[in-house]
């Protein structure tokens, strides 16, 4: 197993009931408290960083459908836009959560 570098200890304050829930979850899943908090923070930050791409994906798809239904764009133009939305989706799939 690789030695972890740049690991820092810290003190944090949180509500007792949240700490109890975290400890129970960690215990039930064979994790340490630090491991759970690291996983949770990493997952949260990665999701937060991906949010602009998710919004771009949804907005692009909605705009394309709206314009297609209103006759503003042709089915061929809609297909091209959908391919662009697919590229954004593929980029999102490559983001590692952990």
C-alpha positions in Angstrom: 0.0 0.0 0.0 1.3 3.4 -0.9 2.2 5.8 1.9 -0.1 8.8 2.0 1.7 12.1 1.7 0.6 15.6 2.5 -2.0 14.3 5.1 -2.9 16.9 7.7 -4.7 16.5 11.0 -7.4 19.0 11.8 -10.0 19.8 14.5 -13.5 20.5 13.4 -16.8 21.3 15.2 -20.1 19.7 14.2 -23.4 18.9 15.8 -23.4 15.8 18.0 -26.2 14.1 16.1 -24.4 14.5 12.8 -21.2 13.1 14.3 -23.1 10.1 15.6 -24.7 9.5 12.2 -21.3 9.7 10.6 -19.7 7.3 13.0 -22.5 4.8 12.6 -22.3 5.0 8.9 -18.5 4.6 8.9 -18.7 1.6 11.3 -21.4 -0.1 9.2 -19.4 0.3 6.1 -15.9 -0.6 7.4 -14.6 2.9 7.2 -12.9 5.3 9.6 -14.4 8.6 10.5 -11.6 10.3 8.6 -12.1 8.1 5.6 -15.9 8.9 5.5 -15.3 12.6 5.9 -12.7 12.6 3.1 -15.0 10.6 0.8 -17.9 12.9 1.5 -16.0 16.1 1.0 -14.3 14.8 -2.2 -17.7 13.6 -3.6 -19.3 17.0 -2.7 -16.6 19.1 -4.3 -16.4 17.0 -7.5 -20.2 17.2 -7.9 -20.1 21.0 -7.3 -17.3 21.4 -9.9 -19.3 19.3 -12.4 -22.5 21.4 -11.9 -21.8 24.0 -14.6 -21.4 21.2 -17.1 -24.6 19.5 -16.0 -26.5 22.8 -16.4 -24.9 23.3 -19.8 -26.0 19.8 -20.8 -29.6 20.3 -19.6 -30.0 23.8 -21.1 -28.6 22.8 -24.4 -31.0 19.9 -24.6 -34.0 21.9 -23.6 -33.2 24.7 -26.0 -32.8 22.3 -28.9 -36.1 20.6 -28.2 -37.9 23.9 -27.9 -36.6 25.2 -31.1 -37.3 22.0 -32.9 -40.9 21.9 -31.7 -41.4 25.6 -32.7 -40.0 24.9 -36.2 -37.0 27.3 -35.6 -34.5 24.5 -36.5 -34.7 21.6 -38.8 -34.4 18.0 -37.6 -30.9 17.9 -39.1 -29.9 21.0 -37.0 -31.4 19.3 -34.0 -29.4 16.2 -34.6 -26.2 18.3 -34.8 -27.0 20.0 -31.5 -27.9 16.7 -29.9 -24.4 15.4 -30.9 -22.9 18.5 -29.1 -25.0 17.7 -26.0 -23.7 14.1 -26.2 -20.1 15.3 -26.2 -20.8 17.3 -23.1 -22.4 14.2 -21.5 -19.4 12.1 -22.4 -17.1 14.6 -20.8 -19.2 14.4 -17.6 -18.9 10.6 -17.6 -15.1 10.9 -17.5 -15.1 12.9 -14.3 -13.9 10.8 -11.4 -16.0 11.2 -8.2 -13.4 9.5 -6.0 
